[in-house]
Amino acid sequence: MINILFQESSLTLVRIITVYFVQGFLVAFFIYLVYKIIKRDRKRLNYIFSFQYIIPAIALSINFFYAPLAVESVVLILNFITTILTAFSTIFNLLFILILLKSEKVINTKKQILFTAIYCIALVMSIFIYYNPNIGITMNGTTNWLPAWKWPLFFYIIAIYIFYAVLPSYYYTVKVYRRFEDKDLKKKWRVFIIGNTALYTVIILIFLSNTLNIAIIRTIFSILSGILSILGAYGTYYGVLRQLE
């Protein structure tokens, strides 16, 4: 059974370094930021903000498990879960911004659940595209067990991601910025915006590299994503320290 699971595995030296060292460091870094956020205050707003780090950490941890596997059905479902979690994590950043702008009384628990549920369902609906190799994904020995997306899948997920999460996030972030009168707060909020931009770019790079499916592009985008993930995660954390107290 073990031989069947791991036969024809794509665990090259480069992938081992990428998955278990680079992504392993990112998981540890995200967990560290979560610890710092919760340590500052255990209020609900802090927990909501921390989920934008917790969920990517879970997604990256799933990669540790399926990276050496060579069973198409198992790899496909685990990759699908990873993809959904990666895109889904952004919604908690938007929720955080909305609560800062309108308060938890306005954006109450029911609205938060409804808001995240709609986004999650829209992302999960991509499964009807995902499992069709003509318009979705191929991930087997022919792709060296790396996800090879088709453009319809890319455009579907990216459209939901940008129009439901990214653009509203920028819109409300600017609104929050205009409310600040303190120069120090405005400066830190600009860092927050830059950090968000870095994290949004990471997700787009990941999905685009899967779609282009070119080895050198994957390597370059992987390096860029690692750097931007660290800078972006710390930038968003640093930019809202005052709000987390």
C-alpha positions as CSV (number, residue, x, y, z in Angstrom):
1,M,0.0,0.0,0.0
2,I,2.8,2.4,0.9
3,N,4.6,1.6,-2.3
4,I,1.4,2.4,-4.3
5,L,1.0,5.7,-2.5
6,F,4.5,6.9,-3.1
7,Q,5.4,5.4,-6.5
8,E,6.4,8.0,-9.2
9,S,6.5,10.7,-6.5
10,S,7.6,14.1,-7.8
11,L,9.7,14.9,-4.7
12,T,12.8,16.4,-6.4
13,L,15.4,18.2,-4.3
14,V,13.9,21.6,-5.4
15,R,10.4,20.6,-4.3
16,I,11.6,19.2,-1.0
17,I,13.3,22.5,-0.3
18,T,10.2,24.5,-1.4
19,V,7.6,22.4,0.4
20,Y,9.4,21.3,3.6
21,F,11.8,24.2,4.2
22,V,10.4,27.3,2.6
23,Q,6.8,26.6,3.3
24,G,7.6,25.0,6.6
25,F,9.2,28.4,7.6
26,L,6.1,30.2,6.5
27,V,3.9,28.0,8.6
28,A,6.1,28.7,11.6
29,F,6.1,32.4,10.9
30,F,2.3,32.5,10.5
31,I,1.8,30.7,13.8
32,Y,4.2,33.1,15.4
33,L,2.1,36.1,14.2
34,V,-1.1,34.4,15.4
35,Y,0.5,34.0,18.8
36,K,1.5,37.7,18.9
37,I,-2.0,38.8,17.8
38,I,-3.8,36.7,20.4
39,K,-1.3,37.6,23.1
40,R,-2.0,41.3,22.6
41,D,-5.7,40.8,23.4
42,R,-8.2,37.9,23.2
43,K,-11.0,39.9,21.8
44,R,-13.1,38.7,18.9
45,L,-11.6,41.2,16.4
46,N,-8.1,39.7,17.1
47,Y,-9.3,36.2,16.4
48,I,-11.0,37.3,13.2
49,F,-7.8,39.0,12.0
50,S,-5.6,36.0,13.0
51,F,-7.6,33.6,10.7
52,Q,-6.0,35.2,7.7
53,Y,-2.7,33.6,9.0
54,I,-4.2,30.4,10.5
55,I,-5.9,29.2,7.3
56,P,-2.9,29.6,5.0
57,A,-0.8,27.8,7.6
58,I,-3.3,24.9,7.5
59,A,-3.2,24.9,3.7
60,L,0.6,24.8,3.6
61,S,0.5,22.0,6.2
62,I,-1.7,19.9,3.9
63,N,1.0,20.3,1.2
64,F,3.5,18.6,3.5
65,F,1.2,15.5,3.4
66,Y,0.3,15.2,-0.2
67,A,3.6,16.4,-1.8
68,P,5.1,12.9,-1.8
69,L,1.9,11.1,-2.8
70,A,1.3,9.5,-6.2
71,V,-2.4,8.6,-6.1
72,E,-4.4,10.9,-8.4
73,S,-7.7,10.8,-6.5
74,V,-6.1,11.6,-3.2
75,V,-3.8,14.3,-4.6
76,L,-6.6,16.0,-6.4
77,I,-8.9,16.3,-3.4
78,L,-6.1,17.5,-1.1
79,N,-5.0,20.0,-3.7
80,F,-8.6,21.2,-4.1
81,I,-8.9,21.8,-0.3
82,T,-5.6,23.6,-0.3
83,T,-6.7,25.9,-3.2
84,I,-10.0,26.7,-1.5
85,L,-8.4,27.5,1.8
86,T,-5.8,29.7,0.2
87,A,-8.4,31.9,-1.5
88,F,-10.8,31.7,1.4
89,S,-8.3,33.1,3.9
90,T,-8.5,36.6,2.4
91,I,-12.1,37.1,3.5
92,F,-11.1,37.4,7.1
93,N,-8.9,40.4,6.2
94,L,-12.0,42.0,4.7
95,L,-14.1,41.2,7.7
96,F,-11.5,42.8,9.9
97,I,-11.6,46.0,7.9
98,L,-15.4,46.1,7.8
99,I,-15.6,45.7,11.6
100,L,-13.1,48.5,12.1
101,L,-15.1,50.7,9.8
102,K,-18.6,49.9,11.0
103,S,-18.2,48.2,14.4
104,E,-19.1,44.6,15.6
105,K,-22.6,45.7,16.4
106,V,-23.3,46.5,12.7
107,I,-21.2,43.6,11.3
108,N,-22.6,41.1,13.8
109,T,-21.9,37.4,14.1
110,K,-24.8,36.4,11.8
111,K,-23.6,38.8,9.1
112,Q,-20.1,37.6,9.4
113,I,-21.2,33.9,9.0
114,L,-23.4,34.8,6.0
115,F,-20.7,36.9,4.4
116,T,-18.0,34.1,4.7
117,A,-20.5,31.4,3.8
118,I,-21.4,33.0,0.5
119,Y,-17.8,33.4,-0.5
120,C,-16.9,29.9,0.6
121,I,-19.8,28.4,-1.4
122,A,-18.8,30.4,-4.5
123,L,-15.3,29.0,-4.2
124,V,-16.4,25.4,-3.6
125,M,-18.6,25.5,-6.6
126,S,-15.4,25.5,-8.7
127,I,-15.3,21.8,-8.0
128,F,-17.6,21.4,-11.1
129,I,-14.8,22.9,-13.2
130,Y,-11.9,21.5,-11.2
131,Y,-12.6,17.8,-11.9
132,N,-13.0,18.3,-15.6
133,P,-9.5,17.9,-17.1
134,N,-10.5,19.8,-20.2
135,I,-11.3,23.0,-18.3
136,G,-10.1,22.3,-14.8
137,I,-7.0,20.6,-13.5
138,T,-4.6,17.8,-14.4
139,M,-2.4,16.4,-11.7
140,N,-0.8,13.1,-12.2
141,G,2.4,11.5,-13.5
142,T,2.2,13.5,-16.8
143,T,2.5,16.7,-14.9
144,N,5.1,15.4,-12.5
145,W,2.3,15.5,-9.8
146,L,2.2,19.3,-9.9
147,P,-1.2,21.0,-10.5
148,A,-1.7,22.1,-14.1
149,W,-4.7,24.3,-14.4
150,K,-6.7,25.2,-17.4
151,W,-7.7,28.9,-18.0
152,P,-11.5,28.4,-17.2
153,L,-10.6,27.3,-13.7
154,F,-8.2,30.1,-13.2
155,F,-10.6,32.8,-14.4
156,Y,-13.5,31.4,-12.3
157,I,-11.5,31.4,-9.0
158,I,-9.7,34.6,-9.7
159,A,-12.9,36.4,-10.6
160,I,-14.5,35.4,-7.3
161,Y,-11.3,36.2,-5.4
162,I,-10.9,39.7,-6.9
163,F,-14.5,40.9,-7.0
164,Y,-15.7,39.4,-3.7
165,A,-12.6,39.9,-1.6
166,V,-9.8,42.0,-3.1
167,L,-11.6,45.0,-4.6
168,P,-14.0,45.4,-1.6
169,S,-11.0,45.2,0.7
170,Y,-9.2,48.1,-1.1
171,Y,-12.4,50.1,-1.1
172,Y,-13.1,49.8,2.6
173,T,-9.4,50.1,3.5
174,V,-9.3,53.5,1.8
175,K,-12.4,54.5,3.8
176,V,-10.8,53.5,7.0
177,Y,-7.6,55.5,6.0
178,R,-9.6,58.7,5.4
179,R,-11.1,58.5,8.9
180,F,-7.8,58.6,10.6
181,E,-6.5,62.0,11.6
182,D,-3.4,60.8,13.5
183,K,-0.4,60.8,11.2
184,D,1.2,57.8,12.8
185,L,-2.0,55.8,12.3
186,K,-2.2,56.8,8.7
187,K,1.5,55.8,8.2
188,K,0.9,52.4,9.7
189,W,-2.3,51.9,7.7
190,R,-0.3,52.5,4.5
191,V,2.0,49.7,5.6
192,F,-1.1,47.6,6.1
193,I,-2.3,48.4,2.6
194,I,1.1,47.5,1.1
195,G,1.1,44.2,3.2
196,N,-2.3,43.4,1.8
197,T,-1.2,44.0,-1.7
198,A,1.7,41.7,-1.2
199,L,-0.5,38.9,0.1
200,Y,-3.1,39.3,-2.7
201,T,-0.3,39.2,-5.2
202,V,1.0,35.9,-3.7
203,I,-2.3,34.1,-4.3
204,I,-2.5,35.4,-7.9
205,L,1.0,34.3,-8.5
206,I,0.3,30.8,-7.1
207,F,-2.8,30.3,-9.3
208,L,-1.1,31.8,-12.4
209,S,2.0,29.6,-12.1
210,N,-0.3,26.6,-11.9
211,T,-2.1,27.7,-15.1
212,L,1.0,28.6,-17.1
213,N,2.6,25.3,-15.9
214,I,6.2,26.3,-16.9
215,A,9.0,25.0,-14.7
216,I,11.1,28.1,-14.6
217,I,8.0,30.3,-14.0
218,R,7.0,28.0,-11.1
219,T,10.4,28.4,-9.6
220,I,10.5,32.2,-10.0
221,F,7.0,32.7,-8.7
222,S,7.7,30.4,-5.8
223,I,10.7,32.5,-4.7
224,L,8.6,35.7,-5.2
225,S,5.7,34.2,-3.3
226,G,7.9,33.3,-0.3
227,I,9.4,36.7,-0.1
228,L,6.1,38.5,-0.5
229,S,4.3,36.2,2.0
230,I,6.8,37.1,4.7
231,L,6.8,40.9,4.0
232,G,3.0,40.9,3.4
233,A,2.2,39.0,6.6
234,Y,4.4,41.2,8.8
235,G,3.2,44.3,7.0
236,T,-0.5,43.6,7.7
237,Y,0.4,42.7,11.3
238,Y,2.5,45.8,11.9
239,G,0.0,48.1,10.3
240,V,-2.8,47.3,12.7
241,L,-1.0,46.9,16.0
242,R,-2.9,49.8,17.5
243,Q,-6.3,48.3,16.5
244,L,-5.4,44.9,18.0
245,E,-4.8,46.4,21.5
